[in-house]
Amino acid sequence: MTTKADFTDEEWTRLKRAPFLAGMAMSLADPGGPIEAVKETAATLKSVVAAADGGSNEALVQAIASDVREDARHRHSPMKGYKPSRGANAGVEIVDQLSEVARLAEAKASPEEAEDLRSWLLDVAQEAANAAKEGGFMGFHAERVSDGEQQMLDRIGQALKRPDPA
């Protein structure tokens, strides 16, 4: 069983930040208004709380989510100290960060825990994408997941893909 003790402080911070990066990626993929951003953030938080409450099969994701929830109780942001670049590079940077987190888990956690983490992060991104309808006018002709969000989900899925055994 992999625990916080198996990671450096910097690595653990990156793991705790990862679900929020997955949610942020959806906001950047198809920027809506403040209501959409709040809904996407709320969906991310809901996914973290569900994992902390035992919604994950593996201990690593539960430990990460529980630590994030404890930080939130003390009003500590998991995004503290992180600022993505502006513009089109922000999405690329976030996908790269998520890919690094997946490699970190692959190197230090069991294969099952690493797979659970990858699945969880993709689920968080999907929940954020599903949280708010995009486009349309006053709700008419809006879509649950926009083309931009779907493209970002695909990019995240590729970034989190399990490496092929050599």
Order of alpha helices (4+ residues) and beta strands (2+ residues): alpha-alpha-alpha-alpha-alpha-alpha
